[in-house]
Amino acid sequence: MSEDVLVTLLRETLYLIIKVSAPMLIISLVVGLIISVLQTVTSIQEQTLSFVPKLLSIFLVIMFAGNWIITSISEYFEYLCENFSIFIR
C-alpha cells in the first residue's frame, strides 16, 4: 500500500467520523450551553442537571438521523470492500 493511498484512506475515514458524529456533538453542545445559562440565571448549581437533557437530545438525533448515519457508514464500507485489491497493492 503506497503512502498516497494510505493518507487518502485515512483522510476519508476521519472525514466520515467527523461527519457522522457532528450532529450529536453539536446538539449536545447547544443543549449543554442552554442548560448552563439557565443554571446561571436561576443560581442552581447541580452538576447532573444537564445530563438528562443532553442524553435525550442525543437520542433524538440518533432517532432522526440514524438512517443517514447507517447509510453513510454502509456506503463507505462498500467502497472499502470494492476497492480492497487497490488498497493491498
Phi, psi and omega in degrees: 000125180283163181295323180298316180294318180296316180295318178297316179297316179296317179297315180295322179294314179296322177297318179296318179299315180294317182296321183283324183273344184302314181301320180291319180292319181292315180293324177295320178296315181295314180296318178298320178294317179297315179296320179296319178296316178297321177295322179292317181294319183268000180060030174269123183247044178270119184289330184274358183295327183276350184293311184295313177298322177296316180298316179294321180292321177294320177299317179295320178296316178296322180295318182275327183255005183300320179297317179295320180297312181295320179297317180298314180292320179296317178297321179292321178296319176298319177300316179296318181292320181292326183255022183300321181295329177289323185287330184271356178289000000 
